[in-house]
Amino acid sequence: MSMRTYALRRILYIFPTLLGISIISFALIAASPGDPIQIRMGLFKGEQTEYIDRYNEIGMEIGLLQKEGQDFVSYNIDMDSSGFSITNITIPGPASANIEHTTVTFYLTTDIVRNFSISVYDLEVTVEPGSTYELTFVANISSFNVKHELTTIFEYTATDVPGKGTMYVLEPKFVKINVFVRYLQWFGLMKRYIFNERVYRRSGILQGDFGRSWYYTESGDLGKPITDLILSRMWYTLFLTTPAFIISTILATVIGVIQATRQYSIWDKGVTLASLIGYSMPTFWLAKLVMLASYYLFNFTGAIQAEAFREPFILNGTFYLYLILPTITLVLTGLVFLARLTRSQLLDILRQDYIVTARAKGLSERAVIYKHAFRNALLPIITVVGMALPGLLGGAVMTEGVFSYPGLGTIFLTSSLQRDHPMMMATNFIFGGLFLVFRLLVDLSYALVDPRIRY
């Protein structure tokens, strides 16, 4: 199998894998405890009826609730001297979110000329025998008051018809949208209600739309587009994680090589002890220690201030000042494991027979280490480095949290705590895709490092 064929097969595998990731993520997020609508409402102050109305409005906006009813209803009413064929009618609320009231049609028939009327709606028509009169009106007067109490029962009458008919006009009924339907809407296979546009259309992953955040809002209560949120914070994260990643990778490689070539020396033992301490130390605790050391040495805590993010932040010198301590924390965090891995892999390679042969041929120690041993030790290192690359966008949640750095990591953590389901789904989908792509690139790079590997 050629490398091109292998790469093509792996690319095709990405799509069903992402589908599986999205299904599992959506199911777990939907099953998580807590009501996102109540979290979005916060501490509500008002009457119970106002709370219900507000709850339903937010539920419609974020796509968790839908109306249950009928937009159009019709009834066949026959009138004669014995009375109405239908004496009790209940008008449901509308089913569509962008329709306020249900449209009602009465198909009226009679044996003689009669006047049919609904007094409160100010409707009166003349119905003649031998034909069907179509009476259409909008049920825009409810049987309930603002406190959702039944106050009015509408009556319809006709001349020379004994008795009266009664009609109830119900309020819109709100129900939760089925989880399966919500997933198909999120994926873009089913139409969903776009609250700010007051229309139904397909808008999901297939259309390149991650939706709007439930927690981060713009004007009024409208959520910010998730794509805009990610793009706006992405550059802050990249300016933090990219230098930290490059520095930690270079330092870890150098330290690992020195440790391997000077095994059991004071340097090796000292770095090993420091690595074990650093590896067992939580990231947030390490960040606090870095902050504390900076405070005692330079009277500077590194906690982000608003002035550090004046636009354009690239030309803002204060931004780079506040970037120092988070970068140091990330360097120390990523340094430990990779240095230990480099050391162990290089020590294993240095014990191989071909290294002994290379030394026996009279090659210099530098040539043995860097030309023969180090290249063969790169495969596990490439794997770790490649798998760490998607994290450049994911940010460092703990580090960003300690230093109040407004990167993607902070957004993702806040979204999880606030039950921001669209943002959580976007996070899982994007970084699941990035992980699969970088995993493919890592596997392909093996053939470049080790000629013995073929696909």
TORMAR-944714 format. One line per field, with one value per residue (C-alpha): residue in three letters; x, y, z; residue number from 1. Coordinates in steps of 0.02 Angstrom, whole numbers, plus 32768, in hexadecimal, padded with zeros to 4 digits. Last residue first. Layout:
// residues N
type: c(ALA, ...)
px: c(X, ...)
py: c(Y, ...)
pz: c(Z, ...)
seq: c(NUM, ...)
// end
This chain:
// residues 455
type: c(TYR, ARG, ILE, ARG, PRO, ASP, VAL, LEU, ALA, TYR, SER, LEU, ASP, VAL, LEU, LEU, ARG, PHE, VAL, LEU, PHE, LEU, GLY, GLY, PHE, ILE, PHE, ASN, THR, ALA, MET, MET, MET, PRO, HIS, ASP, ARG, GLN, LEU, SER, SER, THR, LEU, PHE, ILE, THR, GLY, LEU, GLY, PRO, TYR, SER, PHE, VAL, GLY, GLU, THR, MET, VAL, ALA, GLY, GLY, LEU, LEU, GLY, PRO, LEU, ALA, MET, GLY, VAL, VAL, THR, ILE, ILE, PRO, LEU, LEU, ALA, ASN, ARG, PHE, ALA, HIS, LYS, TYR, ILE, VAL, ALA, ARG, GLU, SER, LEU, GLY, LYS, ALA, ARG, ALA, THR, VAL, ILE, TYR, ASP, GLN, ARG, LEU, ILE, ASP, LEU, LEU, GLN, SER, ARG, THR, LEU, ARG, ALA, LEU, PHE, VAL, LEU, GLY, THR, LEU, VAL, LEU, THR, ILE, THR, PRO, LEU, ILE, LEU, TYR, LEU, TYR, PHE, THR, GLY, ASN, LEU, ILE, PHE, PRO, GLU, ARG, PHE, ALA, GLU, ALA, GLN, ILE, ALA, GLY, THR, PHE, ASN, PHE, LEU, TYR, TYR, SER, ALA, LEU, MET, VAL, LEU, LYS, ALA, LEU, TRP, PHE, THR, PRO, MET, SER, TYR, GLY, ILE, LEU, SER, ALA, LEU, THR, VAL, GLY, LYS, ASP, TRP, ILE, SER, TYR, GLN, ARG, THR, ALA, GLN, ILE, VAL, GLY, ILE, VAL, THR, ALA, LEU, ILE, THR, SER, ILE, ILE, PHE, ALA, PRO, THR, THR, LEU, PHE, LEU, THR, TYR, TRP, MET, ARG, SER, LEU, ILE, LEU, ASP, THR, ILE, PRO, LYS, GLY, LEU, ASP, GLY, SER, GLU, THR, TYR, TYR, TRP, SER, ARG, GLY, PHE, ASP, GLY, GLN, LEU, ILE, GLY, SER, ARG, ARG, TYR, VAL, ARG, GLU, ASN, PHE, ILE, TYR, ARG, LYS, MET, LEU, GLY, PHE, TRP, GLN, LEU, TYR, ARG, VAL, PHE, VAL, ASN, ILE, LYS, VAL, PHE, LYS, PRO, GLU, LEU, VAL, TYR, MET, THR, GLY, LYS, GLY, PRO, VAL, ASP, THR, ALA, THR, TYR, GLU, PHE, ILE, THR, THR, LEU, GLU, HIS, LYS, VAL, ASN, PHE, SER, SER, ILE, ASN, ALA, VAL, PHE, THR, LEU, GLU, TYR, THR, SER, GLY, PRO, GLU, VAL, THR, VAL, GLU, LEU, ASP, TYR, VAL, SER, ILE, SER, PHE, ASN, ARG, VAL, ILE, ASP, THR, THR, LEU, TYR, PHE, THR, VAL, THR, THR, HIS, GLU, ILE, ASN, ALA, SER, ALA, PRO, GLY, PRO, ILE, THR, ILE, ASN, THR, ILE, SER, PHE, GLY, SER, SER, ASP, MET, ASP, ILE, ASN, TYR, SER, VAL, PHE, ASP, GLN, GLY, GLU, LYS, GLN, LEU, LEU, GLY, ILE, GLU, MET, GLY, ILE, GLU, ASN, TYR, ARG, ASP, ILE, TYR, GLU, THR, GLN, GLU, GLY, LYS, PHE, LEU, GLY, MET, ARG, ILE, GLN, ILE, PRO, ASP, GLY, PRO, SER, ALA, ALA, ILE, LEU, ALA, PHE, SER, ILE, ILE, SER, ILE, GLY, LEU, LEU, THR, PRO, PHE, ILE, TYR, LEU, ILE, ARG, ARG, LEU, ALA, TYR, THR, ARG, MET, SER, MET)
px: c(8081, 813C, 81A8, 825F, 8288, 8271, 825B, 81FD, 8194, 8164, 8127, 808E, 8057, 806D, 800A, 7F7C, 7F79, 7F7A, 7EDC, 7E84, 7EAF, 7E75, 7DCE, 7DB1, 7DE8, 7D64, 7CD7, 7CF4, 7D02, 7C6B, 7C05, 7C3A, 7C12, 7B66, 7B43, 7B6B, 7B4A, 7B93, 7C22, 7C4D, 7C45, 7CB5, 7D39, 7D32, 7D3B, 7DCF, 7E2D, 7E0B, 7E6D, 7E3F, 7ED1, 7E93, 7F42, 7F01, 7E7B, 7EEE, 7F67, 7EDE, 7E8C, 7F28, 7EF5, 7E8F, 7EE0, 7F91, 7F45, 7F30, 7FF0, 8007, 7FDF, 8069, 80E8, 80C0, 80C6, 8162, 81B9, 8186, 81D4, 826D, 82D9, 8315, 8353, 83AA, 8411, 845E, 848A, 847C, 84C6, 853E, 8579, 8598, 85F3, 866A, 8666, 86F5, 86A9, 8694, 8624, 85B1, 85B0, 857F, 84F2, 84BD, 84B2, 8431, 8457, 8458, 83A7, 835F, 83BA, 8376, 82C4, 82D1, 8321, 82A9, 8213, 8253, 826E, 81C1, 816D, 81BF, 81C2, 8108, 80DD, 817C, 815C, 80A4, 80D0, 8156, 80D8, 8056, 80DC, 811A, 8077, 804F, 80E5, 80B8, 800C, 8055, 80B8, 801A, 8040, 7FFC, 7F69, 7F20, 7EB9, 7ECA, 7EDF, 7F64, 7F02, 7E7D, 7EF7, 7F33, 7F79, 8036, 805D, 80E4, 8147, 81E6, 8234, 81AB, 811D, 8174, 818E, 80D6, 8099, 810C, 80D0, 801A, 8037, 8087, 7FEE, 7F78, 7FDD, 7FD9, 8086, 80B1, 810E, 8170, 81AC, 81DB, 8231, 8295, 82D2, 8301, 8358, 83C2, 83EB, 841E, 8487, 84DB, 8508, 84A7, 849A, 84FC, 84CF, 841A, 840A, 8457, 83E1, 8348, 837A, 8390, 82ED, 828D, 82D5, 82A4, 81F5, 81D7, 820C, 81A1, 8107, 8114, 812A, 808E, 8022, 8017, 800D, 7F9F, 7F25, 7F12, 7EFD, 7E72, 7E09, 7DB4, 7DAE, 7D5A, 7CD8, 7CB4, 7C97, 7C28, 7BB3, 7B87, 7AE4, 7A52, 7A17, 7A1F, 7AB3, 7B3D, 7B36, 7BB3, 7B52, 7AE5, 7B64, 7B25, 7B28, 7BBC, 7B92, 7BF4, 7B57, 7B78, 7B9B, 7AF2, 7A73, 79E0, 7952, 78BD, 78A8, 7898, 7944, 7981, 7932, 796E, 78F5, 793C, 7935, 7978, 7A19, 7A8A, 7AED, 7AA4, 79F5, 7A14, 7A55, 79BD, 7948, 799F, 7994, 78D9, 78A8, 7860, 77AB, 7756, 769A, 7659, 75BF, 7515, 747D, 73E1, 7340, 728E, 71F4, 714D, 70A0, 7010, 7033, 6FB4, 703B, 70EC, 715D, 7216, 7255, 7304, 7338, 739C, 73FE, 7469, 7504, 75AE, 75DF, 75DA, 7525, 74E4, 745E, 74D1, 74A4, 750F, 74B1, 74C9, 742F, 73EB, 7331, 7311, 7258, 7220, 7190, 70DE, 7098, 70D9, 714B, 714F, 71E8, 720C, 72B8, 72E0, 735F, 7305, 725C, 7279, 71EC, 718A, 70F4, 707F, 702E, 6FE3, 7027, 70D6, 718E, 7228, 72DD, 7336, 73EF, 7464, 7513, 757A, 75D4, 7688, 76DC, 779C, 77B0, 7740, 76C7, 763C, 75CC, 753A, 7485, 740C, 735B, 72BD, 7211, 7235, 719E, 7148, 7090, 6FEE, 6FA9, 7040, 70F7, 7189, 7237, 72CE, 736D, 7418, 74C1, 755D, 7600, 75E7, 762C, 76D1, 774B, 7802, 7882, 793C, 796D, 79CB, 7949, 78B2, 78EE, 7915, 7862, 7817, 7878, 784B, 7792, 779D, 77FC, 7781, 76F4, 7750, 7765, 780F, 78C6, 792D, 79D9, 7A28, 79BB, 7A44, 7A5C, 79A1, 79A0, 7A39, 79E0, 7A5B, 7A94, 7AF3, 7A8E, 7A8F, 7B4C, 7B67, 7AF6, 7B42, 7BF3, 7BCC, 7B78, 7C00, 7C8E, 7C38, 7C21, 7CD6, 7D0C, 7C9A, 7CEF, 7DA5, 7DA7, 7DA4, 7E43, 7E96, 7E6C, 7EB2, 7F52, 7F6D, 7F4E, 7FCA, 804B, 8045, 8000)
py: c(8061, 804D, 8066, 8034, 80E4, 8126, 81E2, 8202, 8164, 8196, 823E, 81EA, 81A9, 8255, 82A9, 822D, 824D, 8306, 82F4, 8286, 82FB, 8393, 8340, 8315, 83C4, 8412, 839A, 839A, 8457, 8474, 83FF, 845B, 8503, 84C8, 847C, 8515, 84BC, 854E, 84E9, 849C, 8544, 8593, 850D, 851E, 85DC, 85DA, 855E, 85C7, 865A, 86E8, 86D7, 86E7, 86B0, 861B, 85F0, 85FB, 8585, 850A, 8508, 8502, 852C, 84C0, 8510, 84DA, 843B, 83FA, 83F3, 8384, 82E4, 830D, 832D, 8289, 8224, 827D, 8252, 819B, 8195, 8202, 817F, 813C, 81E9, 8201, 8161, 8166, 8216, 8276, 81FE, 819A, 8233, 8293, 81FE, 81FC, 8167, 80EC, 8052, 8009, 809B, 8076, 7FBE, 7FE2, 8051, 7FC4, 7F4E, 7FB4, 7FFA, 80AF, 8098, 8073, 8106, 8177, 8140, 8158, 8204, 8246, 820A, 825C, 8300, 82F5, 82D9, 8369, 83F3, 8404, 8448, 84B1, 8502, 851F, 8577, 85E2, 8615, 8645, 86B0, 870C, 8738, 87C7, 8827, 87FC, 884B, 88E6, 8908, 891D, 890F, 885E, 8892, 8901, 891C, 8934, 888A, 88AC, 8942, 88CD, 8882, 87CE, 8789, 8786, 8797, 881C, 885B, 8824, 879D, 8783, 8794, 872D, 869F, 86A4, 86A1, 8610, 85B5, 85D6, 8593, 84F6, 84DF, 84F3, 8475, 83F0, 83B7, 82FF, 8320, 83B1, 834A, 82B8, 832C, 8382, 82D9, 82A2, 8349, 8334, 827E, 82A0, 8339, 82DD, 8254, 81B1, 81B9, 8241, 821E, 81FB, 8295, 8306, 82C2, 82D9, 838B, 83BC, 836C, 83B7, 8464, 845F, 841C, 8494, 852B, 84FD, 84D5, 8570, 85DE, 8590, 858A, 8642, 869C, 860D, 8625, 86E0, 86C1, 8642, 86B4, 8715, 867E, 8611, 8693, 86BC, 8603, 85F2, 867C, 86E8, 86C2, 873A, 8778, 8830, 885D, 87DB, 873F, 86C0, 863B, 85E0, 85F2, 85FA, 8576, 8511, 8540, 84F6, 84BF, 8407, 8437, 848A, 8500, 84B8, 8535, 8574, 8630, 86B7, 86FD, 8715, 8673, 8600, 856E, 84CA, 846B, 83BB, 836F, 83FC, 839C, 8407, 83E9, 832D, 8332, 8395, 8317, 8287, 82E6, 8304, 83BB, 83EB, 8425, 84CF, 84E6, 8586, 85C7, 857A, 85C8, 8575, 8574, 8556, 8538, 857F, 853C, 8533, 8566, 85E2, 8661, 8626, 862B, 861E, 862E, 8654, 861A, 86A4, 86AB, 860E, 8641, 864D, 86E3, 8752, 871F, 8682, 865F, 86AE, 872E, 8719, 8684, 86BC, 86AF, 8649, 862B, 85BB, 85B0, 850B, 8509, 84C6, 8536, 85E7, 8623, 86DA, 8713, 8765, 8775, 87F4, 877F, 8793, 8778, 86DC, 86DD, 8672, 86BF, 863C, 8617, 8568, 84B7, 84EE, 84D0, 8526, 84F7, 854E, 857A, 85AA, 85F5, 85DA, 866D, 86AA, 8652, 8658, 85C6, 8556, 84E3, 8560, 8557, 84E1, 8516, 84B0, 84A0, 846A, 8468, 8410, 83D9, 8478, 8479, 841A, 849E, 848C, 84BB, 8452, 847F, 8435, 8466, 84A2, 84BB, 8514, 8534, 849C, 8474, 8454, 84E4, 84BC, 84BA, 8498, 8505, 8592, 8615, 85A6, 8577, 862D, 865F, 85CD, 85FA, 86B2, 8689, 8612, 8690, 871A, 86A9, 8686, 873F, 8792, 8788, 8707, 86D8, 868C, 8678, 861D, 85A2, 8584, 8561, 84F1, 847F, 8416, 8362, 831C, 82AB, 8326, 833A, 827E, 8261, 82F0, 82B5, 8202, 8239, 82B9, 823E, 81BA, 8235, 826C, 81B7, 81A0, 8237, 8215, 8167, 81B6, 8216, 8174, 811F, 81B1, 81B3, 80F8, 810A, 8199, 813B, 80AB, 8000)
pz: c(80E0, 80FB, 8195, 817F, 8143, 81F6, 8206, 8164, 8176, 8228, 81E5, 8199, 8244, 8291, 8205, 821E, 82DA, 82B4, 824D, 82CD, 835D, 82FA, 82D4, 838B, 83B5, 8346, 8373, 842E, 8436, 83C6, 8434, 84D2, 8482, 844C, 84F9, 8564, 8609, 866D, 86B8, 860F, 85B7, 863A, 861F, 8562, 8567, 85DF, 8572, 84D8, 851E, 8592, 860D, 86BE, 86FB, 875E, 86DD, 8648, 869C, 86CA, 861F, 85B6, 8506, 8494, 83FD, 8429, 8470, 83BF, 83B7, 8450, 83EF, 8374, 83FE, 8455, 83B4, 8376, 841A, 8409, 8359, 837D, 83D2, 832B, 82FA, 83A1, 8397, 82E9, 82B3, 8357, 83D6, 836B, 830B, 83AE, 83F9, 8365, 82F2, 8307, 82B8, 8365, 8395, 8303, 832F, 83E3, 83A1, 832B, 83BF, 841F, 84CB, 848E, 844B, 84F7, 8545, 84BA, 84DA, 8597, 858B, 8506, 856B, 860A, 85AE, 855F, 8607, 8661, 85E0, 85C0, 866C, 867D, 85D4, 85FE, 86A0, 864C, 85C6, 8648, 869F, 8604, 85AB, 8621, 85DF, 852C, 853F, 8590, 84F2, 848A, 83D1, 83C5, 8435, 83AE, 8412, 84CD, 851B, 85A0, 85DF, 8624, 86A1, 86A2, 8744, 8728, 87E1, 87D6, 886D, 8812, 8881, 8903, 8885, 8800, 887B, 88AC, 87F7, 87CD, 8869, 883A, 878B, 87D4, 8842, 87AD, 874B, 87D1, 880E, 87F6, 8753, 87A0, 8833, 87C3, 8748, 87D3, 8810, 8760, 873F, 87DA, 87B7, 8704, 8730, 87C0, 8744, 873E, 8680, 862A, 8574, 85A1, 8610, 858C, 8507, 8576, 85A5, 84EE, 84B9, 854B, 8529, 8471, 8492, 8525, 84BE, 8427, 8490, 84FC, 8462, 8413, 84B1, 84DF, 8438, 83F9, 8489, 846F, 83B5, 83D0, 843D, 83B1, 833D, 83C0, 83ED, 8336, 830E, 83A8, 836D, 8404, 845C, 844E, 84F8, 84D1, 8464, 8479, 84E2, 8524, 8583, 8506, 847A, 83C9, 8342, 8302, 824E, 81BD, 815F, 8184, 8239, 824F, 8205, 81A8, 81A5, 8209, 8215, 829A, 826E, 8322, 835B, 82D1, 82E3, 82A9, 8207, 8205, 81C2, 81FE, 8281, 830D, 82C8, 82BE, 8371, 83AC, 835B, 83B6, 845B, 8447, 8456, 84FE, 8502, 84FD, 84EC, 849E, 84F9, 84DB, 8489, 84D0, 846B, 84A5, 843A, 846A, 8480, 8406, 8352, 830E, 82E9, 8309, 83A1, 83CD, 847E, 84BC, 8569, 85BB, 865E, 866D, 86D0, 867C, 86E7, 864D, 862F, 85DC, 8558, 84D8, 8454, 83B8, 8372, 82BE, 8251, 81C1, 819B, 8106, 80DD, 8095, 801B, 800C, 8093, 80AD, 8138, 8169, 81C8, 8270, 82C1, 8349, 8398, 843E, 83EA, 8384, 8304, 8289, 8232, 81E8, 8140, 8146, 8150, 8182, 815C, 81A6, 8185, 8213, 81F8, 8284, 8275, 8313, 8360, 8376, 82E6, 82E0, 8358, 82F2, 834F, 8371, 840C, 840F, 83ED, 8456, 8411, 846D, 841B, 8378, 830E, 8346, 837A, 8359, 82E2, 8271, 8269, 822A, 8264, 820B, 8268, 8230, 8282, 8244, 82A2, 8310, 83BD, 8414, 841A, 8427, 84B2, 84B8, 8425, 847B, 8452, 846F, 851D, 853F, 8516, 8577, 8615, 8603, 85F6, 868A, 86F4, 86CA, 8705, 87A7, 87C9, 87BF, 87E9, 878C, 87CD, 8732, 8697, 8638, 86C7, 86CB, 8610, 861B, 8699, 86FB, 86F0, 865A, 85E7, 8556, 8566, 8567, 84D0, 846D, 8491, 845E, 83BC, 8393, 83AF, 8344, 82B5, 82C7, 82B5, 821E, 81CB, 81FC, 81AD, 8100, 812A, 8163, 80C0, 805C, 80C2, 80A6, 7FEC, 7FE0, 8049, 7FCF, 8000)
seq: c(455, 454, 453, 452, 451, 450, 449, 448, 447, 446, 445, 444, 443, 442, 441, 440, 439, 438, 437, 436, 435, 434, 433, 432, 431, 430, 429, 428, 427, 426, 425, 424, 423, 422, 421, 420, 419, 418, 417, 416, 415, 414, 413, 412, 411, 410, 409, 408, 407, 406, 405, 404, 403, 402, 401, 400, 399, 398, 397, 396, 395, 394, 393, 392, 391, 390, 389, 388, 387, 386, 385, 384, 383, 382, 381, 380, 379, 378, 377, 376, 375, 374, 373, 372, 371, 370, 369, 368, 367, 366, 365, 364, 363, 362, 361, 360, 359, 358, 357, 356, 355, 354, 353, 352, 351, 350, 349, 348, 347, 346, 345, 344, 343, 342, 341, 340, 339, 338, 337, 336, 335, 334, 333, 332, 331, 330, 329, 328, 327, 326, 325, 324, 323, 322, 321, 320, 319, 318, 317, 316, 315, 314, 313, 312, 311, 310, 309, 308, 307, 306, 305, 304, 303, 302, 301, 300, 299, 298, 297, 296, 295, 294, 293, 292, 291, 290, 289, 288, 287, 286, 285, 284, 283, 282, 281, 280, 279, 278, 277, 276, 275, 274, 273, 272, 271, 270, 269, 268, 267, 266, 265, 264, 263, 262, 261, 260, 259, 258, 257, 256, 255, 254, 253, 252, 251, 250, 249, 248, 247, 246, 245, 244, 243, 242, 241, 240, 239, 238, 237, 236, 235, 234, 233, 232, 231, 230, 229, 228, 227, 226, 225, 224, 223, 222, 221, 220, 219, 218, 217, 216, 215, 214, 213, 212, 211, 210, 209, 208, 207, 206, 205, 204, 203, 202, 201, 200, 199, 198, 197, 196, 195, 194, 193, 192, 191, 190, 189, 188, 187, 186, 185, 184, 183, 182, 181, 180, 179, 178, 177, 176, 175, 174, 173, 172, 171, 170, 169, 168, 167, 166, 165, 164, 163, 162, 161, 160, 159, 158, 157, 156, 155, 154, 153, 152, 151, 150, 149, 148, 147, 146, 145, 144, 143, 142, 141, 140, 139, 138, 137, 136, 135, 134, 133, 132, 131, 130, 129, 128, 127, 126, 125, 124, 123, 122, 121, 120, 119, 118, 117, 116, 115, 114, 113, 112, 111, 110, 109, 108, 107, 106, 105, 104, 103, 102, 101, 100, 99, 98, 97, 96, 95, 94, 93, 92, 91, 90, 89, 88, 87, 86, 85, 84, 83, 82, 81, 80, 79, 78, 77, 76, 75, 74, 73, 72, 71, 70, 69, 68, 67, 66, 65, 64, 63, 62, 61, 60, 59, 58, 57, 56, 55, 54, 53, 52, 51, 50, 49, 48, 47, 46, 45, 44, 43, 42, 41, 40, 39, 38, 37, 36, 35, 34, 33, 32, 31, 30, 29, 28, 27, 26, 25, 24, 23, 22, 21, 20, 19, 18, 17, 16, 15, 14, 13, 12, 11, 10, 9, 8, 7, 6, 5, 4, 3, 2, 1)
// end
